[in-house]
Amino acid sequence: MGKVQLEIPPWVASMLNTPSSNWLILKKEIGEEATVGNLLAELALGSPEFRKAVFDPDTGKSSGQVMVFLNKSVLQYADIAETKLNDGDSVMLLPVYLGG
């Protein structure tokens, strides 16, 4: 078992029923075979709004609306589900900004 830290911006925190005007920092325990996908799926269990923002409802894969960083490196959308977590890792979620 290990622990990871999640850094969640206010707009995502509100989807998780923890309204905040500041970043939400969560510490989560993980098992030996934990992945980033498992971690996000666990958060999505209690929040349909979060689930829609993070996962495509048709495929169950990343929706592309949220960028996921692992230890300050951006994960490619295809790699999110299978990327293993280790004790002490930090996961950060950021919205994808589009426009010009």
N, C-alpha and C positions, 0 to 999 in steps of 0.2 A: 504494500500500500504506500501511497505517496500523496502529496498535495500539490495542486496547481492554483495559480491566482488568475482570476478573470477580471479584466478591466472593461467596464461597460459604460458607454456614454449615456447621458440622461435620457435621450429619446428611446433607447433600447430598455433602460431601466424601467421606464414607465410601462412598457409592454410586459414586464415581469412583475407587475403589481408592486413595484417599489419606487414610487415617484421620487424624483430627486432632481435638484438643480445642479448637482455635482456628479462627477463620475462615481459609479458604484464599483467597489472593489469586493469581490467575493473570493473566499478560499474554499476550494472543493476537494474532497478526498477522491482519489482515483485508485482503481485496481491495476494489476500488472499489465493487462492488455488494453487499457483505456486508449481511446482515440479522440481526436478533436470532434469528430462526428458524433461519438457517443456522448461527449460532454454537452454539445449543443442540443442533441436530442433529449437529454435529461432535462435541460432548461425548458425545452419546448413542451414537455408533458403538461405543465400547469398553465401554459399560456398560448391559446390559439393565435393570438395576434403576433407573438414572437415567432411561432412556427411558420406563419405565412411570410414574415419578413425574411426568415433565414432559409427556409426550405421551399422548393418548388412543389406544390401540392400534387402535381401529376407524376413527378419522377421521384420525389423524396430526396433529391440531391440539392446542393446549394442553389439558392435562388439567384445569386449574383447581385442582390441588393445590399449585402453586407460583406465587407472585406474582413478576412480573419488573419490576424497576425499571431505567429507563434514565436516567442522570444524576439520580437521586433522585426521578424522577417515575414513578408506577405506570403500566405499560402495560395497556391493556384486552386481554383474552384474544384478541379478534378481530384485534388489531393486531400481536401478537407476531411472527407469521410474516413480515410484510411491512415492519416498521419498519427503516429503513436505519440502519446504523452509520457513524459517522465517526471519524476519528483522534482519540484522546484520550477517547472515550466511556467511561463506567463502567456496567457491568451488574451488578446485584445480584439474587440469588435469595433469596426468603424463603418459608417454608411458610405456607399459608393455615390460619388457626386458626378452628375452628368450635366452637360450644358455647354454653353459657349458664349 
